[in-house]
Amino acid sequence: MGDPEMKLLGLWCSPYSKRVEIALCLKGLAYDYIEEDVQNKSPELLKYNPVHKKVPVLVRDGKPVAESLVILEYIDEMCKDKPSILPEHPYERAMARFWARFIDEKCLPSIWRAFWGPENEQESAGEEARNNLKILEKELKGNKFFGGTSIGYLDIVANFIAYWLDAIQKAAGKEILTKELFPLLSKWKDDFVACKVVKQNLPPWERLVAYYQIRNEAAKAARR
Ligand SMILES: N[C@@H](CCC(=O)N[C@@H](CS)C(=O)NCC(=O)O)C(=O)O
């Protein structure tokens, strides 16, 4: 019997979607990719993720799994014959999950607000984002990657900070994360983006910057 059929409902510019693509690539798993239009959601997306109606959704043998962090763990557990994405030790696994939630629940929302929140709150949100990133930077603990010597779960979860944030900064003409303020995180970013498995699963740079420029213009127009 062959491997069960797998498909990913994704979006080219979504860091959540790209987390899953990186993990599938790391594990060497084949899948069909279906690009979603989140402005006009397909019946398939609504059927497979009726709760959140968001990408990514990984469908294996007709069974959907939604939410990128859940999908990453599912991929890791489904494919045990390949090196693990999460750390082996239960305590280290718990810590990786803790920091992943810190990224999704603290770092990313403060970054969104710094760029797209109410104008009079953007500066304080920027400060909050820097504080969160400083806390995260300490978690590198002198390692090349959050996963140690090679990329793992937390590196994949932090993909937005490694790549998307630079595109957003370029489009907006303002910076939260700089080499001067975050030397260790900046080095991590460069090393992460240079990994073959990451590089081949990132959205094209110019297209991403243009996407955020359009988004910024739309946000400005909505405020007028
Ligand atoms: N917590 C979710 C977030 C996924 C998410 O926000 N996806 C966005 C694309 S980047 C989406 O599908 N948005 C459609 C919508 O909000 O209606 C995850 O980790 O998978």
PDBQT file of the ligand as one rigid body, heavy atoms in Angstrom, charges set to zero:
ROOT
HETATM    1  N1  LIG A 301      -3.520  30.290  14.378  1.00  0.00    +0.000 N 
HETATM    2  C1  LIG A 301      -3.591  29.988  12.983  1.00  0.00    +0.000 C 
HETATM    3  C2  LIG A 301      -3.499  31.277  12.180  1.00  0.00    +0.000 C 
HETATM    4  C3  LIG A 301      -3.738  31.033  10.691  1.00  0.00    +0.000 C 
HETATM    5  C4  LIG A 301      -4.072  32.327   9.961  1.00  0.00    +0.000 C 
HETATM    6  O1  LIG A 301      -4.194  33.411  10.563  1.00  0.00    +0.000 OA
HETATM    7  N2  LIG A 301      -4.216  32.225   8.642  1.00  0.00    +0.000 N 
HETATM    8  C5  LIG A 301      -4.611  33.376   7.846  1.00  0.00    +0.000 C 
HETATM    9  C6  LIG A 301      -3.650  33.557   6.674  1.00  0.00    +0.000 C 
HETATM   10  S1  LIG A 301      -2.084  34.163   7.240  1.00  0.00    +0.000 SA
HETATM   11  C7  LIG A 301      -5.996  33.147   7.269  1.00  0.00    +0.000 C 
HETATM   12  O2  LIG A 301      -6.325  32.061   6.837  1.00  0.00    +0.000 OA
HETATM   13  N3  LIG A 301      -6.803  34.194   7.270  1.00  0.00    +0.000 N 
HETATM   14  C8  LIG A 301      -8.138  34.144   6.761  1.00  0.00    +0.000 C 
HETATM   15  C9  LIG A 301      -9.115  34.816   7.676  1.00  0.00    +0.000 C 
HETATM   16  O3  LIG A 301      -8.720  35.308   8.741  1.00  0.00    +0.000 OA
HETATM   17  O4  LIG A 301     -10.298  34.850   7.335  1.00  0.00    +0.000 OA
HETATM   18  C10 LIG A 301      -2.483  28.997  12.612  1.00  0.00    +0.000 C 
HETATM   19  O5  LIG A 301      -1.480  28.952  13.336  1.00  0.00    +0.000 OA
HETATM   20  O6  LIG A 301      -2.643  28.236  11.644  1.00  0.00    +0.000 OA
ENDROOT
TORSDOF 0
